[in-house]
Amino acid sequence: VTAKIDGKTGIDYSLVASPRATAQFLDADLKGEFYSLAHRSTVPFPPLPLAFPSDHDRMVYFGASSYFFNTAGIAYHEAGALVFEITDAMIPKEVGFKLDTSVFSAFIPQLEEMYPNMPMKFMLSTPTAPFLTIGPEGISFQPVVDAQAYVILPDSSLAPLFVLSLVRNVSAVINVRSGRIVGSLDVGRIRLSLKDSAVGTFQVQSLQSIMNYLTSRVVLPRLNARLDEGWRLPMPNGIQLSNILVKYQQNFLLLGADIHFQSR
C-alpha cells in the first residue's frame, strides 16, 4: 500500500508481517518508508525495533520510527528537493543590506576588484541526506549543508565565488494535527569552513553572522512552512482522532489517540 505525498515523494505503508490479534488489542507492523517517485532505491540501513509502552490509555497508538523520518530525508535528497536558493529579493527590507558583492567585500576584499557592486545569490544543498536520532529527550540531527555563492553577471549568467560547508545542530518538534504529522525546526549556531574558492582565501569566520542570518531568517521559515503542511497518517476513511498524545521514545515517536468513526 503506497500513498503519494507530493510531486516528489511517496510513502510505502505496506504490512511487513501478519497483524496480531488478542482479546486486548490488534497490532499491525507497517513499513513506513518514504521513497522518491523518480527513482526508488534500497534504504542503506535497517529499521530499528520499537518497544511500545505497556500502558494503553488511548484507543490507538502509532510508532513513527527514526527509520520513517530518515527515509524521508533520503527520498527528498534523491528527488533534489533539499536545494534552496537565496536571492536578494528574499532578504527582508528592514534588514538594511542587499545581497551583493559590496556587502561581502568588507570580509573578502578581492571581491571589490573582481566584481564591484554586483548582485549575488546562494545555492544551498545537502551533499548527503540528513540523518536524525530520536530519544526520550527529543529529536536532533546535525545536517551538513554546502552553500555555493555566485555573482550574477550582467547577462544573468552565474560566476562561482566560493563554497562554504555549514554544520549546525538542529532540534525538531513533532505534533499531530488533523490526522497529519506536522513539525517545526529550531537551529543552533553555524560552524563554517571553506570548501572551495574561486576568489582566493579569506577568513571564513568573518561571515558567521551573515550566514547565521540567511539560514535562520530566510531558509528556516520556508522549511518550517513545508513541515507545517505535514504528512497524513495511514488512517481509514471516516476515522477522526482526538485526545492526542505525543511522546518521544528511544528510536521512535509515539502517537496515541482516541478514535471516532464518522460514516458518510
Secondary structure as GFF3:
##gff-version 3
##sequence-region A 1 264
A	DSSP	beta_strand	2	4	.	.	.	ID=ss1
A	DSSP	beta_strand	9	12	.	.	.	ID=ss2
A	DSSP	beta_strand	20	21	.	.	.	ID=ss3
A	DSSP	beta_strand	26	27	.	.	.	ID=ss4
A	DSSP	beta_strand	33	36	.	.	.	ID=ss5
A	DSSP	beta_strand	60	65	.	.	.	ID=ss6
A	DSSP	alpha_helix	66	78	.	.	.	ID=ss7
A	DSSP	beta_strand	83	86	.	.	.	ID=ss8
A	DSSP	three_ten_helix	88	90	.	.	.	ID=ss9
A	DSSP	three_ten_helix	93	95	.	.	.	ID=ss10
A	DSSP	alpha_helix	101	104	.	.	.	ID=ss11
A	DSSP	alpha_helix	110	114	.	.	.	ID=ss12
A	DSSP	beta_strand	120	125	.	.	.	ID=ss13
A	DSSP	beta_strand	132	135	.	.	.	ID=ss14
A	DSSP	beta_strand	138	141	.	.	.	ID=ss15
A	DSSP	beta_strand	144	152	.	.	.	ID=ss16
A	DSSP	beta_strand	158	177	.	.	.	ID=ss17
A	DSSP	beta_strand	180	197	.	.	.	ID=ss18
A	DSSP	three_ten_helix	204	207	.	.	.	ID=ss19
A	DSSP	alpha_helix	208	214	.	.	.	ID=ss20
A	DSSP	pi_helix	215	219	.	.	.	ID=ss21
A	DSSP	alpha_helix	220	229	.	.	.	ID=ss22
A	DSSP	beta_strand	231	232	.	.	.	ID=ss23
A	DSSP	beta_strand	239	249	.	.	.	ID=ss24
A	DSSP	beta_strand	252	261	.	.	.	ID=ss25
###
